Amino acid sequence: MIGGPRVFWWFVALVATALAGGIAAVVVWTLGDHPPLFANADDREAVARGAAIYAERCASCHGRSLEGQKNWQTVNRNGRLPAPPQDERGHTWMHSDQELARIVKFSIRDTAAPGYVSDMPAFAVVLRDSDILAVLAYIKSRWPIGVRVYQATLNPQALGMPAGLAAGDWKLPEDCGWEPIRIAEPRDGSPAATFTKK
């Protein structure tokens, strides 16, 4: 063996140290204190990219104009609720960006109340986190300013508060009158999802 056993064991120790450091870095990032992510509806590039992704991946169910499917509050023949609107008539704005990103990434199958069934697919393998945030930025950019203000208050540090808030005449939204029952954390005990800027 070139260099002998001593070089080999130094190499093994170096690789083991690098692996342990990498694992520690992942744990610190996942559990540590990092800035909350939000979908910036005032970022024109993100909104444009999100509009394209929405048209390709979301519009077939949620509608080209975010109108949702007909009778979205009524269980249909297959025992499921149709896709809700993503505009101000739905309940999307009643969730933080983190909750919305988690629903898009993983669906609601692991966080829905027992017995609640949804046709919403999980996009974790199809869309990067930055794509999901871009889609949410597009959706939020289509909301009236009062709806955006309310939804921003659900984000940490009220991230996503609309630019130019003082200008114009606006009011806070009325409740849409309906919201499916969900539990806050996955039933399987897995940790809350993390999202990265990619």
N, C-alpha and C positions, 0 to 999 in steps of 0.2 A: 504494500500500500504506500503510495507516495506521501511523504511527510509523516508517516507513522500514525499510531493510534492517538497520540496526543492531539494532532491536527484534526483528526476525525472528530474527537469529542469536543474540541473547541467549535468546530463547525456545527455540530448537533446543538450545543448550548446557544450559539448565535441564532440558529433557526428557531429554537424553542422560545428564546427571548423575543424575537421579532413577532412570532405568532401570538404570544401572550400580550405584547404591547398592542397589536392590532385588535385583539378581542377586547382588551380594556378600553381602547378608544371607541369601539362600537357601543359598548355598555355605557360609557360616559355620555356619548352623544344621545343614545336612546333615553336614558334616564336623567340626564343632566339638564341644566337650565340653558336652553337655546331659544333664540327669538321666535315668537309664534309666526306662523305663515298665514298669509291672507291673500285673497284674490283681489287684485287691484283693478277695479272697474274704471279708474281714471288713466290706466296705462293703455294707450291706443294700440300699441303693438300686441300686447297680451289679448286685448279684446278682439282684434282682427284675427289673430291666430285661433282664439277660442271660438269665434264664429264659424270658421272653417271646420274645426273639429266637431263642433256641435252639429253642423249640417250633415257631416258624414256619419257620426256615431249616435246622435241623440234625437235628431228631428223626426226620425221614423216613428218614435213612440211619443215624445213630448211635444211634437208639432213644430213646423217650420217657424212659426211665430211665437213659440213657447206656450201655445194654447192648451196643450195636454190633450188627452183623449176624451171623448164624450162621456158624460156620466161618471167622471173620475171619482166621485164620492160614493158610488154604488157598486157593490160586489157584483161581478158579472157571472156568467154561467159556469166558468171554470173555478169559481170560488175566490177569485182574485180581484183586486181593485185595478182599474185602468190607470195608465200613467197620468200623474197629476200635472197641471200646468206649472211652468217654471216662471211665469210672469207674476204680477202682484196678486192675482186671483187665487193662486195656490198657497202652499204653506212652506215653500222653500226658504223664504225670507225669515221664517221663524227659527232658523238654525244658524249656528255659527259656521264660519268657513271651515273650521276643523271637522265639525260634524258632517257638513256637506261633502267635503273631500273624502271622508271615510266612507260615506254611503256610495259615492261614485267608484271609489277604489275597490271596496269589498262587498258592495250591495248592502242590504239590511238584514240578510238572512241570519247573521250571528248577533244582531242587536235588537231585532224585532221582538215584540211580545210573543209569548208562546201561542202558536196557532196562526199567527199572521204570516201570510204567504205573499210573495211579490214576484213579478216577472222581471224586476230590475236585475240586469246582469252585473257581475263584478268586472271592472275594467283594469284591474291591477296588472294583468299581463299585456294589455293592449295599449294603455296610455301611461306615460311617465307622469310623475307628480306635477311637474311644471305644466303639462298638457291639461291635467285635471283643473289646476288653478286657473289656467287660461279660459277653459270652458266656463268656470264659475265667474270669472271676471266678465265674460261676455253676457252671461245671464243677468248678473247684477247691473251691468251697464244699461239694460233695458227696463229696469225698474224705475218708478217715480222716485224722486229724491227723498220723500218722507219714508218710503219703504227701505231705501238704502241706509238712511239714518238709523232707523230702528234696528236693522240687521247688523249694522256696525257695532251697536252697543252690546251685541252678543259676543263679539270678538274680544280677546284680551286687549287692554288699552284702547278699546274702541277703534281698532284698526279697520280701515276701509271707509272711514267717514268721508263722504263725498267732498271733492274740491269745490270751492265757491259756494259753500253752504249758506252763507249769510245772504247771498243774492237770491232774488226771486221769491215767489209765494209758494209755500209748501206746508203740508201738515203730515203728522204721523198717521200711519195706516190703521184701518179698522181690522180686527181679527177676521180671517177668512171664514171662521165659523166651524172649522173642522181640522183635525190633526190626528193622524193615526197614532195609536199608543205605542211607544217604544221604551225600551229600558236603556239606561245610559251606557252600560258596559256590555261587552260580549258575554253571552251565557256560558260559553265554554271556558271562561276564566282567563282567556288570553289578554295581554295588555292592550291598552288603547293604541291605535295605529300611529306611526310616526310618518311624517312627510318631509321630503327633502327638496331643496332647490336644485334642479338638474338642468 
